[in-house]
Amino acid sequence: MRDFYGTTLKNGLMLGTAQYPSPAIMVEAFKRSAACVATVSLRRESGNDRAGQDFWAIIRDLGVHVLPNTAGCHSVKEAVTTAHMAREVFGTKWIKLEVIGEEDTLQPDVFGLVEAARILTDDGFQVFPYTTEDLVVAGKLLDAGCEVLMPWGAPIGSGLGLNNPYGLKSMRAHFPDVPLVIDAGLGLPSQAAQAMEMGFDAVLLNTAVAKAGDPAAMAEAFAGAVHAGHLAAAADPMEPRDMAAPSTPVLGKAFLL
Amino acid sequence: MKLQLNGEAIETDANTLVALLEEQGFGDAKVATAVNGQFVPATLRETQSLNENDLIEVLAPMQGG
């Protein structure tokens, strides 16, 4: 697998920690998927119930890399402040940077994203920017210091899969040496396999697993798909063609009219 | 002194951020703090004074995607 800021991951599956029916089911999903990265967030804590402390204990026991996000942030200032708070709480330089620009699609505000990415990389963060497949934006994120890009497959939580395969293939081709992660929009394991077959280095998903009828089984299914897609990409897939080409040799065929 | 803690109006005797955290039951909890929208690192909580109507945010790990 490719390095993510110097960290080599054992597979290409990153899994979210939200929306599971219970903490126990979330843990089981992580176990069966063997996902090596868990995305987490920060929210207001109550001094009475301390729910966040219990959650953190569960995540620590998973033994995975933790990728805090800035989900729900709509401005550069909000995202940068949240990133600082996350770095202190989670003890990692990694930050999944989200600056949301549109409510219906949760599309990133790419202008704010680039600005926030520059501020955070200058401050020592290792930024995983949630972006679109726009190549110009991708270039500016790299100029800002990002060493990983995370284009969306489709709007967050939609389960639509890869909405723009052409754009994503272009991104892969334009930035062959940059670790690329499909973040958001996946609904089925076949879509994860498709992303990996296209040469993406990892996929990040949450809802597709957490909202499945059997989250742990779906997590395992995604793990299989990611593995298959990764193997396929490394095996150099054949070029598709418009017309048929017989796979059985014609030479030596009996004359049986 | 009146101020807002995580969006709730409270009355407190604490005059520093570290004293407020202790008073409100956070103690040694793993939290990050902000005052009036500015991040306050744990190392500065002791010297972070509080004023009337300050907006305090105390955040902790939570599920995320």
Interface residues (C-beta under 8 A of the other chain):
Chain A: G16 T17 A18 Q19 Y20 M26 T39 V40 S41 L42 R43 R44 E45 S46 G47 N48 R50 A51 G52 Q53 F55 W56 I59 P68 N69 A71 K77 T81 H84 M85 A86 E88 V89 F90 I156 G157 A184 N206 T207
Chain B: N6 G7 L21 Q24 G25 F26 A29 K30 V31 A32 T33 A34 G37 Q38 F39 P41 A42 E57 V58 L59 A60 P61 M62 Q63 G64 G65
